[in-house]
Amino acid sequence: MKRVLPIVLALAGVAVVSLAAQEHGPKREFIIAPTRARSVTREVLVRQGFEVVRIETVGSDQVVYYRRGNMGRGKGKGPMAKMVIRRVENRVVFVDTPEAILVDINLRLRL
């Protein structure tokens, strides 16, 4: 019984640490100019093989419409998707952005 207790406590500690690590995802909020956010978003999308169809300004938000390119396979282009770059006070917040794209944007904005 004395040997089981340390093992159970160690496993419980690992579970708590892994749960705490899952809370921290990539930041979605940045203190930058909206024009920089728009240009970095366009750059990241093109680099990942997406085509930026258009960027519209709706109030203080910028809506980016994009779709997957054919990636040289000739199978046509993907369905249209959108993400929103929202200005909240002096911060820029990305809304409805896929995680893979958001991580890349996060890395580019920190440079």
Secondary structure, DSSP 4 states (H G I P E B T S, - for coil): -TTHHHHHHHHHHHHHHHHHHHH-----EE-S-HHHHHHHHHHHHHHTTEEEEEEEEETTEEEEEEEE--TTS-S-----EEEEEEEETTEEEEES--HHHHHHHHHHHH-
